[in-house]
Amino acid sequence: MMHDYNEETGRLAQQVLDYARQRTELEPIPTGGTATPERLAELVGETITAGGLGGQEALRVFTEVLAPNCLSVDNPRFLAFVPAAPTEASILFDLVVGSESIYAGSWLEAAGATYAENQALRWLSDLAGLGAEAGGVFVQGGTIGNLSAMVGARGAAAARLERLRRNRPDRWVFLIADTAHSSVPSAAMVMDAEVIHVPTDSSRRLTGPAVAEALAHHGDRVAGVVATAGSTNLGVVDDLRSVGEVCRANEVFFHVDAAYGGAALAAPKARPLFDGIELADSIIIDPHKWLFAPFDSCALLWRDPAQAQAVHAQHADYLSFLDRYGQWNPSDYAIQLSRRARGLPFWFSVAAYGTEAYGESVQATLDITQVAADRIDTAEHLNLLWGPSLSIVVFERKGWEAADYEACTDAMIAEGTGFVTPTRHDGKPVFRFCFVNPRTTAEDVDALIAAMA
Ligand SMILES: *Cc1c(COP(=O)(O)O)cnc(C)c1O
């Protein structure tokens, strides 16, 4: 069974590798599709059987029915939510990571993998300017990254109050803007903490003076401030410098959620937008969003990793042996123990192509965003409402109600034109493009705009 490497396994290996290679080489990438559970039951039936289908049959079911009923978010005409555009190197290396059975929770068990992941983290940390001591870990996604960071923030706030011999609050508070990602209030809920919305300025940015006012009001209840560097809906980067300075002056933990936008640190022309990010106590950046890595991978960085370790390291008799090695145990820096070395596909890709290629590819997506903004501006049936802001534009289709937008998205999926979903802006239904794929062309944009006519 498990280790019976016979002729049939060899055939299966060939088929699996061939399929993965073909999928990586597909040009154009098919849009994929979707189906109801009833339809899939009809097409596939039951796959979990006492005797097993056999690898060949299970693979056939996947490649012929299941995979075509998933959307290919790496398609260059997929501009909904935050799509993905993994490099060939990162996709292929993901297969290697799977084959290695690396337990990437501890240095003892994964020294080589951790060394490589840490170099990839170092690159991101240096782009942000977090300092020589900074470090962290790759977690599953921005949601777990934000939760881990906010738990670290609360730990730091509690330690500070203890040092000052002041009481902990009954309920902790996080100061955020209403542009913060949904995972931030969700993390607060998990922590049974409260979020207080700090008003933003006319450009919808969280600013230092507004944070200072909220701090004066909420004082010792504040566990931390969460700013966003690239809001999900509009691509807004908060005024990180003024917020960071206020946090420093008040000894309050400053977390920057750069899950989507942090990639633009790699583009020299965009870097000034992030001025002040170097003041952060923690940052998250998702390589699976705009840094060309496959799902799933979020870089969580701490300015002071020892502080994070004090909060996150798990202790048990069966784990204490690992501490003898006194090295960097990745699981000490977030909410997780067993972990896939989920930073390795990203590391391999950056190692293979080099950081300049990353900067150029991010810049290419910023350039196509500008092209899209110009096209929308001149299209008679559209109205540009926001952007370009990082790689996001928001616009309305003149005369359409919410149902028209939804019908248009359904038609695009059915016809394989692309994938663009409606969102809301100032209370109105709108369309939004988010570009993370350097292979998206002006022709792709034109095709989508034509589908909205
Ligand atoms: C996507 C996103 C998240 C959540 O990241 P996941 O990887 O989807 O969990 C958090 N913050 C921002 C700003 C995001 O855009």
The ligand as an ORCA input file, in Angstrom:
! r2SCAN-3c Opt
* xyz 0 1
  C      -6.370     39.129      1.588
  C      -6.130     40.002      2.731
  C      -6.051     39.465      4.023
  C      -6.361     38.018      4.314
  O      -5.419     37.189      3.728
  P      -5.732     35.634      3.467
  O      -4.424     35.154      2.935
  O      -6.837     35.616      2.449
  O      -6.137     35.021      4.753
  C      -5.727     40.308      5.049
  N      -5.500     41.616      4.817
  C      -5.574     42.171      3.596
  C      -5.300     43.625      3.431
  C      -5.895     41.376      2.500
  O      -5.996     41.930      1.287
*
